[in-house]
Amino acid sequence: KLDRMAGVVRTLSRCLLPAEAAHDDRGNGKERDRERVKNQERAAKRRSNEIDCMLNRERRSIRRLVKILLLGAGESGKSTFLKQMRIIHGKEFDQKALLDFRDTIFENVIKGMRVLVDARDKLGVHWQNSENEKHGMFVMSFENKAGMPVEPCTFQLYVPALQALWNDSGIQEAYGRRSEFQL
Protein backbone atom coordinates (compact mmCIF):
# COMPACT_ATOMS: atom_id res chain seq x y z
CA LYS A 1 0.00 0.00 0.00
CA LEU A 2 2.83 2.41 0.79
CA ASP A 3 4.52 1.70 -2.50
CA ARG A 4 1.33 2.48 -4.28
CA MET A 5 0.94 5.64 -2.33
CA ALA A 6 4.50 6.69 -3.12
CA GLY A 7 3.85 6.07 -6.79
CA VAL A 8 0.72 8.20 -6.69
CA VAL A 9 2.59 10.99 -4.89
CA ARG A 10 5.39 10.85 -7.48
CA THR A 11 2.88 10.99 -10.34
CA LEU A 12 1.00 13.82 -8.75
CA SER A 13 4.17 15.75 -8.02
CA ARG A 14 5.24 15.40 -11.65
CA CYS A 15 1.86 16.68 -12.79
CA LEU A 16 1.71 19.50 -10.27
CA LEU A 17 5.23 20.86 -10.64
CA PRO A 18 4.91 21.80 -14.31
CA ALA A 19 1.51 23.30 -13.59
CA GLU A 20 2.90 25.40 -10.76
CA ALA A 21 5.88 26.42 -12.90
CA ALA A 22 3.49 27.35 -15.71
CA HIS A 23 1.38 29.28 -13.19
CA ASP A 24 4.48 31.21 -12.09
CA ASP A 25 5.37 31.97 -15.73
CA ARG A 26 1.86 33.23 -16.36
CA GLY A 27 2.18 35.47 -13.32
CA ASN A 28 5.47 36.86 -14.64
CA GLY A 29 3.89 37.36 -18.06
CA LYS A 30 1.08 39.33 -16.48
CA GLU A 31 3.65 41.46 -14.66
CA ARG A 32 5.49 42.10 -17.93
CA ASP A 33 2.20 43.02 -19.61
CA ARG A 34 1.38 45.43 -16.78
CA GLU A 35 4.84 47.03 -17.08
CA ARG A 36 4.50 47.34 -20.84
CA VAL A 37 1.08 48.96 -20.47
CA LYS A 38 2.48 51.36 -17.84
CA ASN A 39 5.38 52.28 -20.15
CA GLN A 40 2.99 52.87 -23.03
CA GLU A 41 0.79 55.01 -20.81
CA ARG A 42 3.83 57.04 -19.67
CA ALA A 43 4.92 57.54 -23.31
CA ALA A 44 1.38 58.55 -24.31
CA LYS A 45 1.17 60.96 -21.37
CA ARG A 46 4.56 62.50 -22.31
CA ARG A 47 3.46 62.87 -25.94
CA SER A 48 0.15 64.39 -24.80
CA ASN A 49 2.03 66.93 -22.67
CA GLU A 50 4.27 67.82 -25.64
CA ILE A 51 1.21 68.36 -27.84
CA ASP A 52 -0.42 70.50 -25.13
CA CYS A 53 2.72 72.66 -24.93
CA MET A 54 2.78 73.07 -28.73
CA LEU A 55 -0.89 74.06 -28.72
CA ASN A 56 -0.31 76.61 -25.95
CA ARG A 57 2.60 78.16 -27.88
CA GLU A 58 0.46 78.29 -31.01
CA ARG A 59 -2.43 79.92 -29.11
CA ARG A 60 -0.08 82.61 -27.77
CA SER A 61 1.31 83.33 -31.24
CA ILE A 62 -2.17 83.42 -32.80
CA ARG A 63 -3.31 85.94 -30.17
CA ARG A 64 -0.53 88.29 -31.33
CA LEU A 65 -1.34 87.68 -35.00
CA VAL A 66 -3.00 90.57 -36.81
CA LYS A 67 -5.17 89.71 -39.77
CA ILE A 68 -6.22 92.27 -42.35
CA LEU A 69 -8.53 92.05 -45.29
CA LEU A 70 -7.25 93.86 -48.38
CA LEU A 71 -10.04 95.00 -50.63
CA GLY A 72 -9.71 96.84 -53.89
CA ALA A 73 -10.12 96.68 -57.62
CA GLY A 74 -7.79 94.61 -59.74
CA GLU A 75 -4.31 96.10 -60.23
CA SER A 76 -4.86 98.51 -57.31
CA GLY A 77 -1.77 97.37 -55.41
CA LYS A 78 -3.09 94.82 -52.90
CA SER A 79 -0.38 92.27 -53.66
CA THR A 80 2.30 94.95 -53.76
CA PHE A 81 1.21 96.19 -50.33
CA LEU A 82 1.36 92.66 -48.95
CA LYS A 83 4.84 92.08 -50.41
CA GLN A 84 6.07 95.35 -48.95
CA MET A 85 4.77 94.38 -45.51
CA ARG A 86 6.63 91.08 -45.73
CA ILE A 87 9.83 92.87 -46.70
CA ILE A 88 9.48 95.54 -44.00
CA HIS A 89 8.77 93.02 -41.25
CA GLY A 90 11.51 90.62 -42.32
CA LYS A 91 9.38 87.64 -43.26
CA GLU A 92 11.18 85.34 -45.66
CA PHE A 93 9.61 84.33 -48.95
CA ASP A 94 9.42 80.65 -49.77
CA GLN A 95 11.23 79.27 -52.82
CA LYS A 96 8.09 79.24 -54.99
CA ALA A 97 7.36 82.90 -54.25
CA LEU A 98 10.95 83.83 -55.06
CA LEU A 99 10.70 82.05 -58.40
CA ASP A 100 7.41 83.82 -59.14
CA PHE A 101 8.98 87.20 -58.29
CA ARG A 102 12.00 86.43 -60.45
CA ASP A 103 9.86 86.27 -63.59
CA THR A 104 8.12 89.52 -62.68
CA ILE A 105 11.43 91.25 -61.98
CA PHE A 106 12.91 90.09 -65.29
CA GLU A 107 9.90 91.42 -67.15
CA ASN A 108 9.88 94.72 -65.23
CA VAL A 109 13.59 95.34 -65.88
CA ILE A 110 13.17 94.85 -69.63
CA LYS A 111 9.97 96.90 -69.78
CA GLY A 112 11.57 99.67 -67.69
CA MET A 113 14.53 99.86 -70.07
CA ARG A 114 12.12 99.99 -73.03
CA VAL A 115 10.43 103.02 -71.44
CA LEU A 116 13.83 104.70 -70.92
CA VAL A 117 14.94 104.02 -74.52
CA ASP A 118 11.65 105.42 -75.82
CA ALA A 119 11.82 108.45 -73.48
CA ARG A 120 15.43 109.15 -74.51
CA ASP A 121 14.28 109.30 -78.11
CA LYS A 122 11.24 111.50 -77.35
CA LEU A 123 13.29 113.87 -75.17
CA GLY A 124 15.86 114.25 -77.97
CA VAL A 125 18.75 112.97 -75.84
CA HIS A 126 21.70 111.61 -77.83
CA TRP A 127 23.43 108.31 -77.24
CA GLN A 128 26.81 108.51 -75.54
CA ASN A 129 27.89 105.51 -77.58
CA SER A 130 26.30 105.03 -81.01
CA GLU A 131 26.63 101.24 -80.60
CA ASN A 132 23.92 101.43 -77.94
CA GLU A 133 21.38 102.28 -80.63
CA LYS A 134 21.53 98.61 -81.66
CA HIS A 135 21.08 97.54 -78.04
CA GLY A 136 18.14 99.94 -77.77
CA MET A 137 16.49 98.45 -80.86
CA PHE A 138 17.07 94.95 -79.48
CA VAL A 139 15.41 95.83 -76.15
CA MET A 140 12.54 97.59 -77.96
CA SER A 141 11.92 94.39 -79.94
CA PHE A 142 11.07 92.54 -76.70
CA GLU A 143 7.44 91.56 -76.60
CA ASN A 144 6.02 89.36 -73.90
CA LYS A 145 3.20 87.40 -75.43
CA ALA A 146 0.08 86.79 -73.33
CA GLY A 147 1.80 87.53 -70.03
CA MET A 148 4.04 84.49 -70.25
CA PRO A 149 6.85 84.46 -67.66
CA VAL A 150 10.24 85.65 -68.85
CA GLU A 151 12.48 82.62 -68.61
CA PRO A 152 16.00 83.06 -67.19
CA CYS A 153 17.58 81.96 -70.48
CA THR A 154 15.54 84.61 -72.33
CA PHE A 155 16.49 87.29 -69.82
CA GLN A 156 20.16 86.33 -70.15
CA LEU A 157 19.98 87.24 -73.85
CA TYR A 158 19.06 90.80 -72.85
CA VAL A 159 21.56 91.25 -69.99
CA PRO A 160 24.50 92.56 -72.08
CA ALA A 161 22.24 95.05 -73.89
CA LEU A 162 20.63 96.15 -70.60
CA GLN A 163 24.02 96.69 -68.96
CA ALA A 164 25.39 98.64 -71.93
CA LEU A 165 22.26 100.80 -72.10
CA TRP A 166 22.21 101.51 -68.37
CA ASN A 167 25.85 102.63 -68.52
CA ASP A 168 25.07 105.04 -71.39
CA SER A 169 24.86 108.68 -70.30
CA GLY A 170 21.88 109.20 -72.66
CA ILE A 171 19.83 106.64 -70.73
CA GLN A 172 21.05 108.11 -67.44
CA GLU A 173 19.92 111.57 -68.57
CA ALA A 174 16.52 110.17 -69.60
CA TYR A 175 16.26 108.51 -66.19
CA GLY A 176 17.19 111.80 -64.51
CA ARG A 177 14.36 113.49 -66.38
CA ARG A 178 11.81 110.76 -65.53
CA SER A 179 9.43 113.33 -64.08
CA GLU A 180 8.92 114.60 -67.66
CA PHE A 181 7.47 111.30 -68.89
CA GLN A 182 5.39 108.52 -67.42
CA LEU A 183 7.35 105.48 -66.24
Phi, psi and omega in degrees: 000320179293322178297319178295319180295319179296321178295320179294317180297316178300314180297314179296318181295323176296320181289322184283322183300311178298325180294318179294319179297318178295322178297318178296318179297319179295323177297316178294322178296321178294322177297315179298320178297317178298317179297317180297316179297318179297317178297319178296320179295319177298316179296318179295320179295316179298315179296320178298318178296320177298316180296318178300318178297317178298317179296319178297317177298318180295319178300316179297318181290326179291325178299326180276350183286133178251126179250137177231151177251118180264117179247148177164164179292164176301144179063026180266355175106016180296311180294321179297316177301314181298317179297319179296320178297320178296319180293313182299319185266010171072021178280133180283149175267143177284169186300320181296317179297319179298319179294322177296318179294325182303314180299318180296317180296315178304312181296317181296322179297313181294315180296321178298319179292325176300317179298317181294320178296316179295316180295320179302319179293313182293328179279353179074026179275136182273154175290142172289317180239121183297338177296334182290346176298321178295317178297320179298318179294322179296315180293321180293338179282351180295130176217119180270113184279127173053035176065024179293145179295145177278115181289150179304322181293325176292315180298322180299331177295329184269345186303311180300319179294317180298317180295315180297319180293317182296327179281351181283134182293334176296316178292320179298321178294318177298319178295320178297332181259026185299339178290347182270352177217163184274123176277000000 
